[in-house]
């Protein structure tokens, strides 16, 4: 997922995955702040991680990293990277 908005300071990334939390919304979007928390829940269930990066030109990019097939999920840390 790539966002070309104002971005998110590194010290606020943990709050980005808190349910119903929205950061200084500037647009007229109808979101309720559940997109990233739902993504994190799915990632944790699959042993995957979410990685947050600054988008060149402004904004936030989120990458999902899935574990390698055949790898024991118990050894994958999951959560945020």
C-alpha positions, 0 to 999 in steps of 0.5 A, a space after each residue: 500500500 502506498 500513500 502520497 499524503 503528508 507521511 507519518 513521523 517514525 515515532 507515531 508508527 506504532 499508533 498507526 496500527 491501533 484500531 480506530 486511530 486516525 492521524 490528522 485526517 485532511 481529506 474527506 475520506 470516510 475511513 474509520 481507522 481499521 485498515 492497518 490494524 486489520 492488515 496487522 492482524 492478518 499478518 500476525 496470523 500468517 507469521 508475516 510482518 508489516 514494514 513502514 517506509 517513507 514514500 519518495 515524494 511524500 507519504 507512507 508505504 507499507 510492505 507485507 513480508 510473508 514467511 518462506 514456505 515450509 518455515 516453522 511459523 513459531 520461529 517468525 517474529 510477526 508483528 511490526 518490522 
